[in-house]
Amino acid sequence: MSSVGTSKGVLEICKFGVYVAVPIALMYIFANNSENLNKFMGKRSYVVYPKEFLTPPPPEELRGMARAQKNNLRE
C-alpha cells in the first residue's frame, strides 16, 4: 500500500471511532445524571409563543359578517 492509502485508512478509522464514541459518551453523560441534561437544556433559549388572546370566529360567522357588510354597502 502507498503512504497516501495508509494515511487515508487511518483517517477513516479515526472518523469511525469518533462517529461511534461521541454518541456513546453523550449517552453516558446525560443518561446517568439527569441534572447534566437539565443544565444543558437550561442554558439554551427556546422560542416561547405568546398566548392566544382571541380565537378567530368560525367560517360561517365570517361569511355572515361579509354578507352583512356587503348588504350595508348596497344600501
HUBELCOR-V907186 format. One record per backbone hydrogen bond with DSSP energy under -0.5 kcal/mol. CO is the residue of the C=O (numbers start at 1). NH is the residue of the N-H. If there is no record, write none. Layout:
# HUBELCOR-V907186
((CO | NH) (CO | NH))
This chain:
# HUBELCOR-V907186
((2 | 6) (3 | 7) (4 | 8) (5 | 9) (6 | 10) (7 | 11) (8 | 12) (9 | 13) (10 | 14) (11 | 15) (12 | 16) (13 | 17) (14 | 18) (15 | 19) (16 | 20) (17 | 21) (18 | 22) (19 | 23) (20 | 24) (21 | 25) (22 | 26) (23 | 27) (24 | 28) (25 | 29) (26 | 30) (27 | 31) (28 | 32) (29 | 33) (33 | 36) (33 | 37) (34 | 38) (35 | 39) (36 | 40) (37 | 41) (38 | 42) (39 | 43) (41 | 44) (44 | 46) (47 | 49) (58 | 62) (59 | 63) (60 | 64) (61 | 65) (62 | 66) (63 | 67) (64 | 68) (65 | 69) (66 | 70) (67 | 71) (68 | 72) (69 | 73) (70 | 74) (71 | 75))
